[in-house]
Amino acid sequence: MSAQIGVTGLAVMGANLARNLARNGYTVALHNRSVEKTDALLEKHGDEGDFIRTESLQELVDSLEKPRRVLIMVKAGAPVDSVIEQLEPLLEPGDIVIDAGNSHYEDTRRRESALAEKNLHFVGVGVSGGEEGALLGPSIMPGGSRESYDSLGPMLEKISAKYNGEPCCTWVGTDGAGHFVKMVHNGIEYADMQVIGEAYDVLRTAAGIEPAEQAKIFNDWNNGTLSSFLIEITAEVLAHTDARTGKPFVDVVVDSAGQKGTGRWTVVSALELGSPTSGIAESVFARGLSSQRDQRELAQGILEGHEGSVELPEGFVEDVRLALYASKLVSYAQGIDMLTAAATEYGWDLKLDEIASLWRAGCIIRAELLDDIMKAYAADEKPANLLLAPAFAEAIAGAVPAWRRVVATAVQLGIPVPVFSSSLAYYDGLRRKRLPAALTQGLRDLFGAHTYNRVDAEGTFHTLWGEDRSEVEAVDTH
Ligand code: 6PG
C-alpha cells in the first residue's frame, strides 16, 4: 500500500491535519523527528483511517505514490528550510512539497523559486482554524503553481471547512499568495479582536456593564450583522468565572496580549505596499502597549487623565454595537486593500470574492459578513474599496452617528479606543474632499524642493521659497 500524502511534523497542528486527511479516506504516511510522537498518534488515533508509520524522511518519501505529496508542518522559519534541505535530494521532478505552517510569504516565494529550479513544486498553504479546525475542517489558502493545485486541490478541498456545502479552499495564486492571504487574515484577526476589546472596555468602563451581563449582550450581537466566531467566543470567555477566586475570568488574566508575529508582518507589508492599514496597525500597537507593563505602571502615578463627565446617550449599547460593526468593516476594507496592492506588486491574480468565500467557515475570522463581502466582489462592477460597495456604503453610513458618539464618549472618559477612532479617521479621510496633505506637500517643497502638483494645471512645480517665491516647472521629481 502506498500513501497519497505524507505528513512530517506531528505536533498538534500536523497531527490533526494528518488525522483529518485519514478520516477523509486518504492513506497518510506519518513522520516526525522523534518517533515517539508518531507512535503516540498511532496508538490514540490509528483506527481513524489508514496510516503508514515511517521513521525517516527517506521512508516517508518511499511510501508515497507519485507525484509525491509531502506536507511539512513544523515551526515557521529555519525549521522549514531544514526539512526542505533534507527532503529535496529524496524527491523527483514533479513532486510537491507543501508548507502548511504560518510561514512568511517572502520565505515562501524564495523557497518556491529555489525548488522550481529543481522541477519541484513548493506550495505555501495558509491554514486557519486552530487545532480544532485542522482536525474538523479548516479554511485553506493554497498558493504555488496552478499545476500543483490540480493534484493537491481535491484533497485539500475535501478536508476543508464547508460553507453551505462549498469548500473553504481554493487556489489563491502563485508562489507566496497563499501565505500572504493567510497573513492578511491574521491581521484582520488582530483588528477583529481589538475592536471587540474596545467595545468590552467602553461597555464596562463607561456604562458599568459587568462581564457576565456583557456575555448576554455579545450573545445577542451574535444573532445579527456581527454574527461571527470571535463574537461567539467573546460571550463564552466573558461568561466564564474563575474557579479559584470566583471573579470574572477576564479579571484574573494579566492584561498583556501576546503575539507570534503574523499581525506585525501584516503591518510591515502594508507599509511597504503603501496601503493605509491603520486599524490592523493600531491593533498590533495596542498589543505592544499592553505589554509595556513597567511603563504603564509608572504612568499610572504620573500622567493625569483629566477625564470629563459624560451623560451616556440613550441606546448606548446599540451605539457600541454599531461602532464595533463600522470599525470591523474598515479593518476588512483595509485588509482587502492590501490584497489588491499585493496583487499588483507580486503579479498575483487574487480573486477577492473567492478569498472572502473561503473565509466564510473554518477560520478564526469567519463571519456572516464575509458572505456579503464575497457578493460585493462577485458583482460585475468591483468596488474600488469595500466601503464603496453600495450595501456597505449604506451600512457604514447608518452607523456613523453612533460611531461618533462612542468615540467622543470614550475620549471624554479617557478610554483608549485606538481602532474605533482610527477607523473613523480613515472613513472621514477617505470621504474628505480636501486633505491637509496639500500643506504637507507645501512644507516638503519648502524644505526639500520635493515639488508638488497643482489643482489647476498639469505638470510638476516648485516654488523658489528662498528667492522671490515665483513658481517654476520642475523636471526632476524627488
Ligand atoms: C488561525 C490563527 C492562528 C494563530 C495565529 C495568531 O488562523 O488559526 O490565526 O494561526 O492563532 O498564529 O497568533 P498570535 O495572536 O499569537 O499572533
Boltz pocket constraint, residues with backbone or C-beta under 6 A from the ligand:
constraints:
  - pocket:
      binder: B
      contacts: [[A, 102], [A, 127], [A, 128], [A, 129], [A, 130], [A, 186], [A, 189], [A, 258], [A, 259], [A, 260], [A, 261], [A, 262], [A, 263], [A, 363], [A, 364]]
      max_distance: 6.0
